[in-house]
């Protein structure tokens, strides 16, 4: 510094004639600026070290990310291999066909659905003779007192609807029976209930007790409720993948055959008489006895044995008998995949099913599909078709034969729908069925409205009812029973079937008990509420029901899991956006802060020091008060690189310094995001003004900056300065 002082003093004396004593102020100013520059260089060196450490941390993070990427690639390759293997196994499963033992097992099981169909339609034809029996029994008990017509009609409605109440009970306990005794074991136990119910109905006339008839109808309802839960479950679990749709339609085929049988036997020349109706109801004993004979030879469900009971060898033996081949590894692997995917739901109860968010949508679909079957109005046709045809102008005999024609058409169309089920798909056929039923329900209403104006309109009523039943057989007749078993994996399937069957029987009961009253109130508009329900069910099916054709149980369950995760992700994003969006109070507070503290713009920056106008008094740099925090190491990179105030280099490089500040801030933010660390404090004093990009504004001096301080000495007249 001494050498620099002498050299500078000599230069100043040569150039300006300023003496040594006059350079003291300038040298002090230069020393101060050099001291600041040295500290700035030290600060930059420390920040360079910090950046190096951050870069090392980033390198470690990049190495970790690369390792994770390699693991992800390995997992992706493994998943691709598993997908290829799964597709190969699925293609092989699709090549499986019918075997004798599979047909035998399915025939033995669907006898339960035949029982359901028979007892659904058997009460239709003998309506008049059963009401007569109820009045006769009442007259014998009450010393010849006659029962009113309204009371006998109400008692007959109870005989009809108590069947649905029993079905609710059977459907509700169906899941527990399936898990406790197995699918096959539950069906065997259920047949004992069917035999007891048939005997009660047969002997009700012998002892002149319509209460025993009501008890028998309730017990046969319990039997049919268990059948509607256990039979579709058993068939869907033993059927090959490519035949599951067609074999599932066999359920509805058995129901329609039972309906047709009851309608044929219920005509007056056969068993629809005063003496024959108890035997007509008692025929229900034969399906139960036949199933008790045939079913013990059939195997238990392989899925139940492997997944629920863990009996792999028993499951293998059952599969060998059903497939008639020793090559069953693909079926076993498919079951194991389902078991692994649904292991957490292996013992799910009905209440857990109702609370599960993943199973909420398939459960809703199953419920709506069951409602679309019952609230379509088809049971009104089954229970009261004879009476409906009589109201349109047909004679009683013609109405009964028209009812038989409806049953025949339904059987025929169910046979037609069996090959269509695995070709067109469940969803498509269900939409066709609901749409056709909607159209022809409108035609049925029109035929009721104009029956008194046109004599031949009964033809429109019969034809509309026939096509109404045709479209029911195509879609809503068989698909709800089948798709309910397909929508769920092995764990929640029994509970889901219980809920769906319970809803089905509840709707069945509502239609059975409410249709006569609705017919009295609405008269010619009786089918209009069913038309509205059909429109709602069509829209729901179109928007929410997936196609399950040629999909494994695991694939269908995974589809709903993915949809649930996507929905949760969308909800999380929406909630995050709502949290980040400022509320009205926050917006108002931010606006007030901006009005009180306007931002410092690039073109209107102020110096941290007082105004530098020539007429304003400015203290010297030595007298400027800098807080200790503003001179600490926690400096911004922008201020660290500042040069001497007032120097041309500082003014010339101001723009480049601001640009470098912005890029350095962006780089530091990227480092912080990559390393997960919080950036070190590099901010200046809170009083220091900042730019828009959060950089500290360096002190700027104009070219004509004048330092204030001791006034320089004035020269003498001879040009010399005082010492």
Secondary structure, 3 states (H helix, E strand, C coil): CHHHHHHHHHHHHHHHCCCHHHHHHHHHHHHHHHHHHHHHHHHHHHHHHHHHHHHHHHHHHHHHHHHHHHHHHHHHHHHHHHHHHHHHHHHHHHCCCCCHHHHHHHHHHHHHHHHHHHHHHHHHHCHHHHHHHHHHHHHHHCCCCCCCHHHHHHHHHHHHHHHHHHHHHHHHHHHHHHHHHHHHHHHHHHHHHHHHHHHHHHHHHHCCCHHHHHHHHHHHHHHHHHHHHHHHHHHHHHCCHHHHHHHHHHHHHHHHHHHHHHHHHCCCCCCCCCCCHHHHHHCHHHHHHHHHHHHHHCCCCHHHHHHHCCCHHHHHHHHHHHHCCCCCHHHHHHHHHHHHHCHHHCCCCHHHHHHCCCCHHHHHHHHHHHHHHHCCCHHHHHHHHHHHHHHCCCCHHHHHHHHHHHHHHHHHHHHHHHHHHCCCCHHHHHHHHHHHHHHHHHHHHHHHHCCCCCHHHHHHHHHHHHHHHHHHHHCCCCHHHHHHHHCCCHHHHHHHHHHHHHHHHHHHHHHHHHHHHHHHHHHHHCCHHHHHHHHHHHHHHHHHCCCCCCCCHHHHHHHHHHHHHHHHHHHHHHHHHHHHCCCHHHHHHHHHHHHHCCCCCHHHCCCCCCCCCCCCCCCCHHHCCCCHHHHCCCCCHHHHCCCCCCCHHHHHCHHHHHHHHHHHHHHHHHHHHHHCCCCCCCCCCCCCCECCCCCECCCCCCCCCCCCCCCCCCCCCCCCCCC
